[in-house]
């Protein structure tokens, strides 16, 4: 019998369990050490629960907007006054049950592939030894995929009742009367929009001059306009200094002395890696100043035989990236053919309403002169299917090289943009041209038809030879 490689993975989120599945299929002996359960925080407390809650809020918003399509209550009532309310105990119970079910599905898949799962905290003793609870396991390869935790600000410590991280929201028994969201990045924007649609008054506190300052400016502008129209109070250039409980709720004090009062406060001010106290530096794994594990494009750390994947590396905190980093780590460790991680081909989505999805280069790189590209932007309001469904907000934007027409990236703001972006993502990954997309059939009417139309508008006219 030939030698079998022993792989131990610390962390069972997307970076860990996807790596485990690939390793098992390639014949390795695999152990996953995960203290919360298969799927990790991504499945149990973060991505899966939040997107389940958001799906509920989108359905409720659709009911509130139905009157524009000619659908209304028989007695003439409309909106919240018409009885469209969110049953939060039921909503939160469904959120948590779905998360547990997804974790169970992952556990079943791992078991079917012969992967051992140890429910315990993991620690690196040396590059080839992992401590899992009271067990010591020797490994040929170790993959660290321990994820990250919500950042806590001094003076705004969560109490789980009125001052909350997003991991504590699903224990609330009632819908917050007035939710103050501190932080207007992706997470803050998602939850602010969801709770406004569910019926809460919402104040969004942003330290910058606009929401989501690191995302496409046009997309952020559309979303902020939608939020304000729905009654959200968006406070720009308003950095929070402290959050304190009051007899009836919370008060947020801003650096300029202003205050915002509400019933609850949600803190969404970033993530810190789960890398402290697990033996990484002692084992020779280099961390950056933020505590993130430094890895190369095939997920190697500075310690021989130790790889890392996911949010603990700080390389684009997306579940899809974590999963790919984990797979790449296994392929490289086991000597399989592997392509290094290409961040330029990563598609991302923001699950607001409307959704925002993007892939490839950002428009600011074109504006800054970093890359030359042609741009076209089509308002969603001109799309026939959007008109039929009452979608007026959003657009499709494509970027391509001026001479070759190779598609470099795109941004979509629309319902289900997370699904629509796949076509653009394939184009970027495969270096397709606008001509190739333009000559591809799209269903009529469809929102995806705006992608092919945008490509047609970017096509360069042929210049007759000899002229």
N, C-alpha and C positions, 0 to 999 in steps of 0.2 A: 504494500500500500504506500502511495506517495505521500510526501509531506503536505500537511494541511496548514495553511496560514491562519493564525489566530488573530482576530481583530476585535478590539474592545472600543466601544463608542460611548463616550460620556455625554449624555443628553439624548432625549428621544423625540425632539421636535423634527421638523422637515429635514434639517441638515443631518440629523442622526438616523431617523428611520429609513429615509431614502437611501442613505449610504449602506445601511444594514441589508436592505433588500437586494441591492446590486451585489454586495459582497457575498451574500448567501447564494445567489444565483450563479456566481462565479466559483463556488465551491469552498469558500472560506468558512471557518468556524467563527461565529459572530455572537458577541454578547453586547447588549445595550443596557447601560446603567442610567436609569431615569427615575427621579424621586417623585414626580407628580403623576406619571402615567404615560402610556404611549401617545405620541402626538405632542407632548410637552405643553408649554404655556401657549404656543400658537393655537393648538386645538382646544385646550381646556379653558383658557382664560382670555385669550387675545383675539386672534384673527377670526376663528370660527364663530365665537359668541358675538363679536361686534358686527360681523357681516350678517348674522342671523337677525340681530336687532334692527340693523339698517334695512333689511328686506321687509320687515314688518312696517317700518316707518314709511317706506316707499309705497307700500300697498295703501296705507292710510292716506298719504298725500294724494294718491290717485283718486281715492274716493272724494276727497275734498275738492279736487279739480274737475270732477266728472261733470259738473253743471255746464262747463263750456262746450261739452259735447252733446248737450241736450238731455243729460241724465240727472234727475233730481228727485228729491223726496216728494211723495204724493201730496203731502200737506204743505209743500212749498218751502219747508225748512232747508237750510243749506249749511254746509260746513260743520263745525263743532256743535253749533246750535241744533243741528239735525240729528244729534245722537251718535256721531262717529267718534267714539272714544277708545282709548287704548286700555285694556285690562292688564295692568302691569304685572300683577302676580302671575297671571297666565302667560304673558309675554316672556317674563324672566324664567319661569319654569320651563317653557319650551326651549329657550336659549340654552339653559344648562343641560337639559335632557339631550338636545341635539349634539352638544359638545361631547357629552359622555358617550353617546352612540358612535360618534366619529372616532373617538379614542378606542372604543371597543372594536370597531372595524379594522383599525390599524393593528391592534393587538392580535386579532385573528389572522391577519395577513402575515405578520411577523412569525407567528407560531406555525403557520402553514409552510413557511420557508425554513423552519428549523432554527430561527433566531431565539436565543435565550434573552429574556428581559428580567433584569433585577431592579426591583423598586427600592431604591436607596440612593443617598447622595454619593457622588463619585469624586475621587481625588486621585491626582497623578502622584505616585510615590517616586517613580523615576520614569524615563522615556519608555520603558517596557513593562511597567508594573502599575496597575490601577487598584486602588482600594475602593470597594463597593460595599458600604455598610460594614459588616464584620467579615467580609471576604476579601482576600487578596488574589488578584488575577494577573497572571503573566501574559503578555501579548507581544506579537511580532509588530503589530501596527496599532496605534492609538489615534482615534479621531475625537477631538474635543468639539462638542456642539452644544454648549451650555446656555446659549441664548442671552437675553438681556432682561432687565427689570425697569419699571417706570422710575424716572428720576424724581427724587424728593428734594424740594427746595426748603432751606432753613427758613422758618417763619411761616411755612405753609404745609406743615406735616399732616398727612391724611389721618383721620380718626375712624374712617369706615362708616360714618353716619351722615355727616354733613360735608366734610372735606374728603374727597374721594380720588382714588386713581381709577382708571377704567376697569381694573380687575375687581373693583368693589361695587360697581354699578348694579350688577345683577342680583344683589341681595336686598335692594331697596323694595319696600312693600308698596310704595305709591310712586306715581309719576312726580318728579320734582316740580313744584309750582313755578319756580324761577331758577333755572340752572345757569350759573356763571361758569363758562369754560375758559380757563387760563391756558393760552397757547393756541395759536392759529395755524399750526402746521397741518400735516395730513390728518393725524389722529384727532386733533381738536376740531378741524373742519368737518370730519365725518360725524363725530358725536354731536356737535352743535346742530348740524342739519337734521340728524335723526331725531333728537329730542324736540326740536321745534316742530317737526312734522307729527310727532306723537302727541303734542299738545302743550309742552312746557313753554313758558316764556324763557327766552335764551339771550344772554349777553355773552358775546365772544370778545375776549380781551387779547389783543394782538400787540406785540412789542414793536412790530414793523409797520410800515405805512400801508400795507395791504396783506390780505390773507395769503397763506402759502407762498411766502416770498421766494422759495426755491423751485417753484413750479412755473409752468408757462404763464406769462403775464396775462395774455388774453383769456386763458382758461380761468385764472383766478378772478379776473374782472367779471366774467360771466357769472361765476358762482356767487360772488359777493352781491351782485345785483339781484340775483334770485333770492338770496337769503334776506336781504333788506326788504324785498317786496313781500316776503312771507312774514315780515314782522320781527325779524331778529335785530337786536342792537349790536352792531359791530363797532367796537372801539379800537381804532387804529392808533399806533404810536403810543401805546399804553402798557408799559411794563409793570407787572405786578410786583409789589414789594413784600406784602404779607397777606395771609388769609387767616381770619379769626372767626371763631364761633360767636354768635349772639344768642340771646334767649330764643329767638324765633328762626334763626338761620345762620347766615354767614355774612361777613363784610370783607370785601377785597380792597386793600389800600394800594393805590398806584404810586409810582415813584414821584409823580408830580403833585402828590397830595390829594388827588381826587379819590373818591371811593365808589364802589359798586356793591349794592346789597342784593342778596337773593336768598333762596331757601337752601340751596346746595351749591357746592363748588367742585368742579371736575378739573383736576390738574393734568395737563397734557404737555409737559415741558421736556420731552425727550426720554431717552433710554440710557441706562448704564450697563455695561457688560457684566455677566455673571462669571467673572474670572478671578475674583479675590478669594484667597484662602483655600484654593484647591490644588496647590503645589506646582503651579505652572512655572513660575520663575525659578523655583528650586530645581526643576527638571530641565532648565535651560531654554524654556519657551519665552521669547521676547514679547513684551507688551509695549504698546505706545503710551503716551502720557495720559490718554483717556482710559487706559486699562484694557483696550482692545488687543486681541491677539494679532500679531503681524504675520500675514501669510503671503505667499507668492500666487501666481495665476493658476497653479495646480494644487493649491490649498496646503502646501507644505509650511510648517513653522520652522523656527530656527533649531529645534531639537530633532535629531535624527529619528525617523520612524514615527514622528508625531505630526498629525495633520489637524486642521481646524476648519469648521464650516459654520455658516449662519451668523446671527446677530452678534455673537461674541467676537467676530472679526471686524465688525463695523463696515463691511463691504456691502453697501446697498441693503438695508434691512428689509428684505422682501423674502417671503417664504419660497418663492420660485428660485431665487438666487441661492438661498441656503441649501435647498434640495440639490441644485446643480453643483454647488461647491462640494457637497457630500459625495455625490456620484463621481465627480472628477477626482476627489481624494482616493476613492477606492480604485478607480481605473488606473490611476498613476501608481498607487502602492502595489497593485497586483500585476503591473507590467502590461496592461492593456493599452491599445491605441487611445489617445486622449487629445482633445483640443483644449488649450488653455481658456479660462473664463474670459469672454469678450463682453465687457460692460456695455459697449456700443450697441449690442443687439438685445439688451434686456428690455422687455416690455413691462410697464408698471401701470397700475390703475389706482384711482382714488374713488372710494365707494360712497361718494356724495350723491345728491340727486339734483341735477343730472350728474352722471359719472364723468370722470376725466381719465383718459388713458393716453399714454405716450410711449414712443419707442425711438431709439436712435438719437441723433444730435438734437440739441435744444436750440431754439431760435436765438437765444442770447449769444450763442457761439457765432452765429452768422452776423448778428449786429455788432459784435466786438471785433469782427474781422478775422476770427480764428479759422474760419472755413468759408469758402465761397459756395453759395447755393441759391437756387431759385425757390420762391415760396408762393404757394397759392392757398387761399383760405376761403372756404365756402360756408356761408351761414346755413345752419340747419333749417332755418325757416323757409328756405327755397326748395327743400326736399318734399316731394309729394307725400311720402309715407309719414313724415313728421307732421305735415299739415293735417292729415287724416286723424292722427292720434293726439293732436293738440300740443305738440312739442314745438315751442317757439325759441327755446334757449339752447345755444350750442353751435358747434361748427366742426368742420373737418379741415385739417391743415396738413399739407404735405411739403416736404423739402426734397430737392433733387439736385444733383450736380448739373451745372449749366451746359456742358458740352455733351456728356454721355447720357444724361437723363437718369443715371442710377439713383434710386431712391435712398436717401440718407436718414429719413425719419419722418415722424408725423405726430400730430396731436388730435385727439377726438374728444369733443365734449358733447355728450348725448346720453339718452337712456341706453343702458347696456353697452357703453363704450368699452368696457372690459372685454366684451366678446368681439366687438367690431374691430378692435386693434389688431386682431390676429392676422388679418390680411396684410396690413402694413408691416407687421413684425416679420412675416414670411418674406416679404419683399426686401426688407433690410437684411435679414439673415442670408438670403440667397442672392443678394445684389441684383435684384430685378430692376428693370427700367420703367419709366412712366409709360413708354409705348407698350410694354408687355402687360401692365396693369390696365391700361386704357383699352386694350383689345381683349380683355377678359370679360366674360358675360357676368353681369349682376342682375339679380331679380328686379323686376319693376312691378310695383313700387317697393322700395326697400331703403333703409337707412344706409346700407352698404353701397347703394348706388352712388352716394356722394363721394365715396373713395375713388371709384372708377371715373367719375366726372372730374374730380380734382386732378387725377392723372391726365385726363384728356386736355385739361387746360394748361398743363405743364409741358405738353408735347411741343417740340420745336419744329417749325415748318422746314421742309426740305428745300435746300438751295440748289437750283439746277446747276449742273457742272458746266464749267466754262464761262460762267457769268461773274 
